[in-house]
Amino acid sequence: MKKAIHPPNAAKPLAPYTPAIEAGGLLFISGQIALDHEGHLHMDDIATETRQVMENIGHLLRAAGLEYGNLVKVTIFLSDMSHYAAVNEVYGSCFTDAPPAREAVAVKGLPRGVNVEISGIALRG
């Protein structure tokens, strides 16, 4: 059985998908961009953008009764690898120890012209 996770403080999907689905003790988090729950993009700089993305992920985790430490796998999509260090600085601040396995890749384009999108898988327990 699967359960949709879509808290009121989460960004509204831009396409036909669910922000997070819980199934079999795992939480699958769809790619999050710097869009807040009111529909505003936060793109002043890459640190601000990444902070909003991580806040969005945090909202979804908390709605499922989890936290950043429950993330076991993350994928980071970047518009340009020149953002790698700045994204890592903000992203890394969300973890106290044993950050999740992950990859970071540069892609040709991202939704709404953003510079970073992050998806993840979290484990309950």
VEXPANU-731394 format. One line per field, with one value per residue (C-alpha): residue number from 1; residue in one letter; x, y, z. Coordinates in steps of 0.5 Angstrom, whole numbers, plus 500, padded with zeros to 3 digits. Layout:
# residues N
pos <- (NUM,...);
code <- (A,...);
X <- (X,...);
Y <- (Y,...);
Z <- (Z,...);
//
This chain:
# residues 125
pos <- (1,2,3,4,5,6,7,8,9,10,11,12,13,14,15,16,17,18,19,20,21,22,23,24,25,26,27,28,29,30,31,32,33,34,35,36,37,38,39,40,41,42,43,44,45,46,47,48,49,50,51,52,53,54,55,56,57,58,59,60,61,62,63,64,65,66,67,68,69,70,71,72,73,74,75,76,77,78,79,80,81,82,83,84,85,86,87,88,89,90,91,92,93,94,95,96,97,98,99,100,101,102,103,104,105,106,107,108,109,110,111,112,113,114,115,116,117,118,119,120,121,122,123,124,125);
code <- (M,K,K,A,I,H,P,P,N,A,A,K,P,L,A,P,Y,T,P,A,I,E,A,G,G,L,L,F,I,S,G,Q,I,A,L,D,H,E,G,H,L,H,M,D,D,I,A,T,E,T,R,Q,V,M,E,N,I,G,H,L,L,R,A,A,G,L,E,Y,G,N,L,V,K,V,T,I,F,L,S,D,M,S,H,Y,A,A,V,N,E,V,Y,G,S,C,F,T,D,A,P,P,A,R,E,A,V,A,V,K,G,L,P,R,G,V,N,V,E,I,S,G,I,A,L,R,G);
X <- (500,502,501,501,505,503,503,500,506,509,510,504,506,508,506,502,506,506,511,512,510,511,511,514,518,521,519,520,521,520,525,524,526,526,519,515,508,505,508,514,521,527,533,537,543,545,545,538,536,539,536,529,530,532,527,522,525,524,517,516,520,517,510,512,514,522,528,534,538,533,535,539,539,539,540,542,541,545,544,552,557,560,554,557,561,556,550,554,555,548,546,551,549,543,546,550,553,553,550,546,549,548,550,550,550,549,544,542,535,531,524,522,529,532,539,538,533,534,530,531,529,528,528,523,526);
Y <- (500,507,514,520,526,533,538,545,548,544,547,545,541,544,537,531,528,527,531,525,517,513,505,499,504,508,515,517,525,528,533,539,546,553,554,556,554,561,559,564,562,564,565,571,566,559,559,562,557,551,553,553,546,543,547,544,537,538,540,533,529,532,531,524,524,524,528,529,524,519,520,515,517,523,526,533,536,542,547,548,544,551,551,545,548,553,547,543,548,549,542,539,544,539,533,532,526,520,524,520,517,521,524,530,531,537,537,541,544,544,546,554,555,554,552,546,540,535,528,523,517,516,510,510,507);
Z <- (500,499,502,499,503,501,507,506,507,501,494,490,484,477,474,475,481,488,492,496,497,503,501,505,510,505,503,496,495,488,486,489,487,490,490,496,498,495,488,489,487,491,486,489,489,489,497,497,492,495,502,500,496,503,507,502,503,510,510,506,511,517,515,514,521,519,519,514,518,515,508,505,498,494,487,486,479,477,472,472,476,478,483,486,492,494,494,498,503,504,503,508,514,514,516,523,521,516,510,505,499,493,486,483,476,471,466,460,464,470,471,471,469,476,478,483,484,489,490,495,499,506,511,517,523);
//
